[in-house]
Amino acid sequence: MSIPSWFREDMERVNSVYSELSESYPKSIKYIQEEDFWVLNDELNEIMSKSSLFNGKKQKETIGLMQVQLQHLAVNLVDDGYDLKPRSFESWFVMLSKKLQNKTGSSPDIKHILSILAYARGQR
């Protein structure tokens, strides 16, 4: 079974964004790619969109996993020389999302990431 050409083209555009950003943020982009960061983000968005008593445990687990990944990503960003200050992490995600949107025509939904970061800063 071969990979459809449209999918291959989309992946090439995503990889070109990552390639461009990996010059400035090599450890951070590598971390996002290796840890399936966007897969967890999609799972988080799906769980959060379903309001149910039965999702409570899964929500907590997924939010906890995302918090851990965000902590590791923050360390990688600092190692890459990014000046991590209040709200700058959010700015980095907005920049990444915009670059993906401009290059591929779509971008990940980062609203729950931004909520987790605001919560971590003490803004509930």
Number of C-alpha atoms within 10 A of each C-alpha: 3 4 7 8 9 9 10 11 12 15 13 14 17 19 14 15 19 21 15 14 15 15 11 14 20 17 18 23 21 15 17 18 14 9 11 11 15 14 13 16 21 15 14 22 19 11 17 17 9 11 10 10 7 9 13 13 10 13 20 12 13 19 21 13 15 19 16 12 18 18 13 14 20 16 16 20 22 14 14 17 11 17 11 15 8 11 12 12 19 18 13 14 15 16 12 17 16 16 19 20 15 13 15 17 11 14 16 16 13 17 12 16 19 17 14 18 20 15 11 11 11 8 9 9
